[in-house]
Amino acid sequence: MIESKRLEDIFQQSDLDKNLKNIAEKVFNAQRLSEEDGVLLFEKGELGFVGALANHVREKLHGNKVYFNRNFHIEPTNVCVFTCNFCSYSRQYKHRDEGWELTKEQMLDIVKKYDGEPVTEVHIVGGVHPKMNLEFFCELISDIKTHRPDLHIKGFTAVELDYMFRKAKLSVEEGMRKLNDAGLQSLPGGGAEIFHPEVREQICADKVDANGWLKIHETAHSLGMHTNATMLYGHIENYAHRIDHMSRLRASQDKTGGYNCFIPLKFRNKDNDMSAVPEVSIIEDMRLYAIARVFMDNFKNLKAYWPMLGRQSAQLSLSFGVNDLDGTIDDTTKIYSMAGSEEQTPSMSTEELCDLIAAVGKVPVERDTLYNEIKVYEEVSA
């Protein structure tokens, strides 16, 4: 196991690149890595090396704990005004008969399906539909809060929010405050993709840019809301683009402290305009998680979104710095199954999630959206 390989062993390797050894010393001494360090890790850091660094950091932060929550998704529509080349999920508005459009009543019925169940979060995200405007979603959120006040509402990517606010002719702060007053409590991290304009202009040129994405999240933080952050990796970006993306997020976290976690998302190439781009290997997946853990030093939580990676790969990521597997989902998301992920019916019971975590010698911990611990399950030896 990677975690049994101590950092002291790394320092004793006579053949280790001097610059990599300097990076290991920085990690061991809790010093921030530079962008040059991050690129070097991608260029020269072998899987075992970056995995050992990542687990050193994870164990200092979380010991043996791995977090999950009980959640479900509402996807209001997959009809979208944007045409991102990597997307297998959305349908253009002129072809909306090929997609779905839920009414507020239908979405409230989804919430009611969980009455009496110990879920703690509803995650609302979907396409950018021109008729599902700010008022529409404020009413939906208010109705959900009225029906179930204890349910944490996390919703809307910065891409959705940017469109809503512009259409309503409101500033970002005015729009965020309106949603917050209606009952929205936190934001997911979607829509970040890759911040660098060289890549963004090729894969999603018509959606909100990096500065706009960061402004929306930082505005949410200023209102006392927490958010997540993502990065879509494994397509046409290079190592410098990845580090640039993570560096911008790290700087934003320095400024506000409002991000709950960082979630790398693997590009899937089924049924989209980038289907000719091969997917990266599982080795590259694990290297990415490990490097993100050591570079993103002010993000306490690193999440592997298991419906995207698949159960076994998500389980493996727990040996490469990951400390969170998201939640039970309950087969309420289609975003990655439509893109060809291993999980075509993404649903796990609490018992299944706990077994998955315990099987690799970790301690399952049920959390709420803000990482308050709800229940620590008994440690089970692998």
C-alpha positions as CSV (number, residue, x, y, z in Angstrom):
1,M,0.0,0.0,0.0
2,I,1.2,3.5,-0.8
3,E,0.5,4.8,2.7
4,S,3.0,2.4,4.2
5,K,5.8,4.1,2.3
6,R,7.0,6.9,4.6
7,L,8.4,10.1,3.3
8,E,11.7,9.3,5.1
9,D,12.1,6.5,2.6
10,I,11.9,9.0,-0.2
11,F,14.7,11.1,1.1
12,Q,17.0,8.0,1.2
13,Q,16.6,7.3,-2.5
14,S,20.0,8.1,-4.0
15,D,18.6,8.1,-7.6
16,L,15.7,10.5,-6.9
17,D,15.8,13.7,-9.0
18,K,17.1,16.6,-6.8
19,N,14.2,18.9,-7.6
20,L,11.7,16.1,-6.7
21,K,13.5,15.6,-3.4
22,N,13.2,19.4,-2.8
23,I,9.5,19.2,-3.4
24,A,9.2,16.3,-1.0
25,E,11.0,18.3,1.7
26,K,8.6,21.2,1.1
27,V,5.6,18.9,1.6
28,F,7.2,17.3,4.7
29,N,7.7,20.8,6.1
30,A,4.2,22.0,5.1
31,Q,5.6,24.6,2.7
32,R,3.6,25.8,-0.3
33,L,4.6,24.4,-3.7
34,S,5.2,26.8,-6.5
35,E,3.6,26.5,-9.9
36,E,6.9,25.2,-11.2
37,D,6.9,22.5,-8.6
38,G,3.4,21.5,-9.6
39,V,4.3,21.2,-13.3
40,L,7.5,19.2,-12.4
41,L,5.4,16.7,-10.4
42,F,3.3,16.1,-13.4
43,E,6.3,15.8,-15.7
44,K,8.5,13.6,-13.5
45,G,6.6,12.4,-10.4
46,E,6.0,8.7,-10.6
47,L,2.8,7.3,-9.1
48,G,4.4,5.9,-6.0
49,F,6.2,9.1,-5.3
50,V,3.3,11.5,-5.6
51,G,1.1,9.0,-3.8
52,A,3.3,8.9,-0.8
53,L,3.4,12.7,-0.6
54,A,-0.4,12.9,-1.0
55,N,-1.1,10.4,1.8
56,H,1.3,12.2,4.1
57,V,-0.8,15.3,3.7
58,R,-4.2,13.4,3.9
59,E,-3.2,11.6,7.1
60,K,-2.1,14.8,8.7
61,L,-5.4,16.4,7.9
62,H,-7.9,13.6,8.3
63,G,-6.1,10.5,9.9
64,N,-7.9,7.5,8.5
65,K,-11.3,9.1,8.0
66,V,-13.2,9.1,4.7
67,Y,-16.3,11.3,4.3
68,F,-19.6,10.8,2.5
69,N,-23.1,12.3,2.8
70,R,-26.7,11.2,2.1
71,N,-27.8,13.2,-0.8
72,F,-29.9,13.1,-4.0
73,H,-29.9,15.2,-7.2
74,I,-32.5,17.1,-9.1
75,E,-31.6,17.8,-12.7
76,P,-34.3,20.3,-13.9
77,T,-33.4,20.0,-17.5
78,N,-30.7,18.9,-20.0
79,V,-31.9,21.5,-22.5
80,C,-29.1,24.1,-22.8
81,V,-28.4,27.3,-24.7
82,F,-24.6,26.5,-24.6
83,T,-22.8,24.0,-26.8
84,C,-19.7,22.8,-24.9
85,N,-17.7,20.4,-27.0
86,F,-17.0,18.0,-24.1
87,C,-20.7,17.7,-23.0
88,S,-22.6,14.5,-23.7
89,Y,-25.5,15.6,-21.4
90,S,-27.2,18.6,-22.9
91,R,-29.5,19.1,-25.8
92,Q,-29.8,22.4,-27.7
93,Y,-33.0,24.4,-27.2
94,K,-34.0,23.9,-30.8
95,H,-33.9,20.1,-30.2
96,R,-35.5,20.3,-26.7
97,D,-37.9,17.5,-27.7
98,E,-34.9,15.2,-27.3
99,G,-34.3,16.2,-23.7
100,W,-36.4,16.8,-20.6
101,E,-37.8,19.8,-18.8
102,L,-39.2,19.3,-15.3
103,T,-41.9,21.5,-13.8
104,K,-41.5,22.9,-10.3
105,E,-44.2,20.5,-9.2
106,Q,-42.3,17.5,-10.6
107,M,-39.1,18.6,-8.8
108,L,-41.0,19.1,-5.6
109,D,-42.4,15.6,-6.0
110,I,-38.8,14.3,-6.2
111,V,-38.1,16.0,-2.8
112,K,-41.2,14.5,-1.3
113,K,-40.1,11.0,-2.4
114,Y,-37.5,11.3,0.4
115,D,-39.9,12.4,3.1
116,G,-38.9,10.4,6.3
117,E,-35.5,9.4,4.8
118,P,-32.3,10.6,6.5
119,V,-31.0,12.5,3.5
120,T,-29.3,15.8,4.4
121,E,-28.7,17.5,1.0
122,V,-30.4,18.1,-2.4
123,H,-28.1,19.0,-5.2
124,I,-29.8,20.9,-8.0
125,V,-27.9,21.4,-11.3
126,G,-28.7,21.0,-15.0
127,G,-28.7,22.7,-18.4
128,V,-29.1,26.4,-19.0
129,H,-32.7,26.7,-20.1
130,P,-33.9,30.1,-21.3
131,K,-37.3,29.7,-19.6
132,M,-36.1,28.5,-16.3
133,N,-35.1,31.9,-15.0
134,L,-34.1,33.4,-11.6
135,E,-37.7,33.8,-10.4
136,F,-38.5,30.2,-11.4
137,F,-35.7,28.8,-9.3
138,C,-36.2,31.2,-6.4
139,E,-39.8,29.8,-6.2
140,L,-38.6,26.2,-6.4
141,I,-36.0,26.8,-3.6
142,S,-38.6,28.5,-1.4
143,D,-41.1,25.6,-1.9
144,I,-38.4,23.0,-1.0
145,K,-37.5,24.9,2.1
146,T,-41.1,25.3,3.1
147,H,-41.7,21.6,2.7
148,R,-38.5,20.4,4.3
149,P,-36.6,23.1,6.2
150,D,-33.8,20.8,7.4
151,L,-32.7,19.8,3.9
152,H,-29.6,21.6,2.8
153,I,-30.0,23.1,-0.7
154,K,-26.9,23.1,-2.9
155,G,-27.5,24.3,-6.4
156,F,-26.5,25.8,-9.7
157,T,-23.2,26.1,-11.4
158,A,-21.6,29.5,-12.0
159,V,-22.6,29.0,-15.7
160,E,-26.3,28.7,-14.8
161,L,-26.0,31.6,-12.4
162,D,-24.2,33.9,-14.8
163,Y,-27.0,33.3,-17.3
164,M,-29.8,33.8,-14.7
165,F,-28.3,37.1,-13.4
166,R,-27.7,38.6,-16.9
167,K,-31.2,37.7,-18.0
168,A,-32.6,39.2,-14.9
169,K,-30.4,42.3,-15.4
170,L,-29.0,41.9,-11.8
171,S,-25.5,42.2,-10.6
172,V,-23.8,39.0,-9.3
173,E,-24.3,40.2,-5.7
174,E,-27.9,41.1,-6.2
175,G,-28.6,37.7,-7.8
176,M,-26.8,35.7,-5.2
177,R,-28.5,37.5,-2.4
178,K,-31.9,36.9,-3.9
179,L,-31.2,33.1,-4.2
180,N,-29.7,33.0,-0.7
181,D,-32.8,34.8,0.7
182,A,-35.0,32.2,-1.0
183,G,-33.1,29.4,0.7
184,L,-30.1,28.5,-1.4
185,Q,-27.3,27.6,1.0
186,S,-24.3,26.5,-1.1
187,L,-23.0,26.1,-4.6
188,P,-21.5,23.1,-6.4
189,G,-18.3,23.5,-8.3
190,G,-19.4,22.8,-11.8
191,G,-18.7,24.9,-14.8
192,A,-15.0,25.6,-13.9
193,E,-13.7,23.1,-16.5
194,I,-10.2,24.6,-17.3
195,F,-9.7,28.3,-16.6
196,H,-6.9,29.0,-19.0
197,P,-8.3,30.8,-22.1
198,E,-6.2,28.8,-24.5
199,V,-8.3,25.7,-23.5
200,R,-11.5,27.4,-22.6
201,E,-11.9,29.0,-26.0
202,Q,-11.6,25.6,-27.6
203,I,-14.0,23.6,-25.4
204,C,-16.6,26.0,-24.0
205,A,-16.0,29.4,-25.5
206,D,-19.6,30.7,-25.0
207,K,-19.9,30.2,-21.2
208,V,-18.7,32.3,-18.3
209,D,-15.0,32.8,-18.2
210,A,-12.6,32.1,-15.3
211,N,-12.9,35.6,-13.8
212,G,-16.7,35.4,-14.0
213,W,-16.7,31.9,-12.4
214,L,-14.4,33.1,-9.5
215,K,-16.4,36.3,-9.0
216,I,-19.7,34.3,-8.5
217,H,-18.1,31.9,-6.0
218,E,-16.3,34.7,-4.1
219,T,-19.6,36.7,-3.9
220,A,-21.3,33.6,-2.5
221,H,-18.5,33.4,0.1
222,S,-19.0,37.0,1.0
223,L,-22.7,36.2,1.8
224,G,-21.6,33.4,4.2
225,M,-22.3,30.6,1.7
226,H,-19.8,27.8,1.0
227,T,-19.0,26.4,-2.4
228,N,-17.1,23.6,-4.1
229,A,-14.6,23.8,-6.9
230,T,-13.9,21.5,-9.9
231,M,-11.5,20.9,-12.7
232,L,-12.3,18.9,-15.9
233,Y,-9.1,17.1,-16.8
234,G,-7.8,14.6,-19.3
235,H,-8.7,16.1,-22.6
236,I,-6.7,18.8,-24.6
237,E,-5.2,20.6,-21.6
238,N,-1.5,20.3,-20.7
239,Y,0.2,20.1,-17.3
240,A,0.7,23.9,-17.1
241,H,-3.0,24.4,-17.8
242,R,-3.9,22.1,-14.9
243,I,-1.5,23.9,-12.5
244,D,-2.7,27.3,-13.6
245,H,-6.3,26.2,-12.9
246,M,-5.4,24.9,-9.4
247,S,-3.3,28.0,-8.7
248,R,-6.2,30.3,-9.4
249,L,-8.4,28.3,-7.1
250,R,-5.7,28.3,-4.4
251,A,-5.4,32.1,-4.6
252,S,-9.2,32.5,-4.4
253,Q,-9.3,30.2,-1.3
254,D,-6.5,32.4,0.2
255,K,-8.8,35.4,-0.3
256,T,-12.1,34.0,1.0
257,G,-11.7,30.6,2.7
258,G,-15.1,29.7,1.4
259,Y,-14.5,26.5,-0.6
260,N,-15.4,23.2,1.0
261,C,-13.6,20.9,-1.3
262,F,-11.8,20.4,-4.6
263,I,-13.2,17.9,-7.1
264,P,-11.2,16.8,-10.1
265,L,-13.6,15.5,-12.8
266,K,-12.4,13.1,-15.5
267,F,-13.3,13.9,-19.1
268,R,-15.4,11.2,-20.7
269,N,-15.6,10.9,-24.5
270,K,-18.8,9.1,-25.3
271,D,-21.4,10.9,-27.5
272,N,-19.8,14.4,-27.6
273,D,-17.9,16.6,-30.0
274,M,-14.6,15.5,-28.5
275,S,-15.1,11.7,-28.9
276,A,-11.8,11.5,-30.8
277,V,-9.9,12.6,-27.8
278,P,-8.8,9.5,-25.8
279,E,-9.5,9.3,-22.1
280,V,-6.5,9.2,-19.8
281,S,-5.5,6.1,-17.9
282,I,-6.3,5.2,-14.3
283,I,-2.6,5.9,-13.5
284,E,-3.0,9.4,-14.7
285,D,-6.2,9.7,-12.7
286,M,-4.4,8.8,-9.5
287,R,-1.4,11.0,-10.2
288,L,-3.8,13.9,-10.7
289,Y,-5.5,13.3,-7.4
290,A,-2.2,13.0,-5.6
291,I,-0.7,16.1,-7.1
292,A,-3.9,18.1,-6.4
293,R,-3.7,17.0,-2.7
294,V,-0.2,18.4,-2.2
295,F,-0.6,21.5,-4.4
296,M,-4.0,22.6,-3.1
297,D,-2.7,23.1,0.4
298,N,-5.6,25.3,1.6
299,F,-8.3,23.0,0.4
300,K,-8.9,20.6,3.3
301,N,-11.1,18.2,1.4
302,L,-10.3,16.4,-1.9
303,K,-13.3,14.5,-3.4
304,A,-13.4,11.7,-5.9
305,Y,-16.9,11.8,-7.4
306,W,-17.5,8.0,-7.6
307,P,-20.3,8.1,-10.3
308,M,-17.8,9.6,-12.7
309,L,-14.8,7.4,-11.8
310,G,-16.6,4.2,-11.0
311,R,-16.6,2.5,-7.6
312,Q,-13.3,0.6,-7.8
313,S,-11.3,3.6,-9.1
314,A,-12.9,5.8,-6.5
315,Q,-11.9,3.3,-3.8
316,L,-8.4,3.2,-5.2
317,S,-8.2,7.1,-5.0
318,L,-8.4,6.8,-1.2
319,S,-4.8,5.7,-1.4
320,F,-3.8,8.8,-3.3
321,G,-4.9,11.6,-1.1
322,V,-8.7,11.6,-1.5
323,N,-10.7,11.9,1.7
324,D,-14.3,12.2,0.4
325,L,-16.5,10.1,-2.0
326,D,-19.5,12.4,-2.3
327,G,-22.7,10.7,-1.4
328,T,-25.4,8.0,-1.9
329,I,-26.7,9.8,-5.0
330,D,-29.6,7.3,-5.3
331,D,-29.6,7.1,-9.1
332,T,-30.6,10.7,-9.5
333,T,-27.9,12.0,-11.8
334,K,-27.4,11.3,-15.5
335,I,-24.5,13.7,-16.3
336,Y,-21.8,11.1,-16.3
337,S,-23.8,8.0,-17.2
338,M,-24.7,9.7,-20.5
339,A,-21.0,10.4,-21.1
340,G,-20.0,6.7,-20.7
341,S,-18.9,6.4,-17.1
342,E,-18.7,3.0,-15.6
343,E,-21.6,3.8,-13.3
344,Q,-24.7,3.6,-15.6
345,T,-27.0,3.5,-12.6
346,P,-25.2,5.7,-10.0
347,S,-26.7,4.7,-6.6
348,M,-25.2,3.3,-3.5
349,S,-26.8,2.7,-0.1
350,T,-25.1,4.0,3.0
351,E,-24.1,0.4,3.9
352,E,-22.5,-0.1,0.4
353,L,-20.5,3.2,0.7
354,C,-19.3,2.2,4.2
355,D,-18.2,-1.2,3.0
356,L,-16.4,0.3,0.1
357,I,-14.5,2.6,2.4
358,A,-13.8,0.0,5.1
359,A,-12.6,-2.5,2.6
360,V,-9.4,-0.5,2.2
361,G,-8.9,0.0,5.9
362,K,-10.4,3.5,6.2
363,V,-13.0,4.8,8.6
364,P,-16.4,5.8,7.0
365,V,-17.7,9.1,8.4
366,E,-21.1,10.5,7.4
367,R,-21.0,14.3,7.1
368,D,-23.3,17.1,6.3
369,T,-22.7,19.5,3.4
370,L,-20.4,21.6,5.5
371,Y,-18.3,18.7,6.7
372,N,-19.8,18.6,10.2
373,E,-19.6,14.9,11.3
374,I,-22.9,13.2,11.7
375,K,-21.8,9.6,12.4
376,V,-18.4,8.0,12.7
377,Y,-18.6,4.3,11.8
378,E,-16.6,1.7,13.5
379,E,-13.1,1.1,12.1
380,V,-12.9,-2.2,10.1
381,S,-9.6,-3.8,9.2
382,A,-9.1,-4.4,5.5
